[in-house]
Amino acid sequence: MNIHNNARLTAWGRAELVRRVVLDGEPVRAVAAALHISPSTAYKWLRRFAAGGWAALADRSSRPRQLPPEVDSRS
């Protein structure tokens, strides 16, 4: 999967975030600043890790889970 151009963290960076906060006990704001991301982004990845473990840190599709219903253009 390709990383989009504005992505601050790769899968490695997300794992580094979790390692430093969860395993090493560093403050979230300090780790976020060191990785050049916002604290809210850091908390987002920590929530995903708490919900799904290491697998939740992998890249995933940005495609919508559900597509909107087809609109009839003949009206």
N, C-alpha and C positions, 0 to 999 in steps of 0.2 A: 504494500500500500504506500502511496506517495504521501509525504508530509506536505501540507500546504505551506505557502511562503511565509505566512504570518505566525506559524507555530513557534512558540518559545521553547517548548520542551519536546524532545523525542521520547521514545519509550525508555531509553537509558536515563534521561533527565528526570522523568517521573519516578523511576525506581530510586534514583539518587535522593530525590525529595523525601520519599517515604523512609528510606534508610536513615537519613539524617534526623528526621523528626521522630519517627517511631522507635527505631533501634538505638540511635545515639542520644535522643532526648534533647536535641537542639530546639530553640523556639521557632515556631512556624514563621513569624515575621522575619527573623534573621536569615533563615534558609531561603525564603522567598526573595529577599533582597539580593542574596548571593547568587541566586539563579536568574535574576532579572525578570521576575514575574510578580504579579500582585498577590497580596495575601489571600484574596478571595479565590484566585486561581489555585493557589496552594491548597486551600481548604477543600476545593472541589475535587482535586485529585486524591486528597486524603480520605474524603467521603467515599469515592469510588473504590479505593483500596480497602476500606473497612467493609464495604458491601460485597466485594468480589475477589479480594485477594490480589495476588500479583498479576493474574490474568486480566483483571480489570484495568490495568495500566497500559495494555496493548492498544495500538492504533485501531480505530474503528471507523466505519463508513460514516460520511456526513449526509448520506442519502436519507430522506425522511422514512420513518418506519411504515407509515401509511401514506399512500398517494391520494390526493383529493379525487373525488368522483369526476368522471368525464363530464364536461359541459357540452351540451348540444349547441353547436354553433349555427344551426339552421333556423333558430327562432327569430 
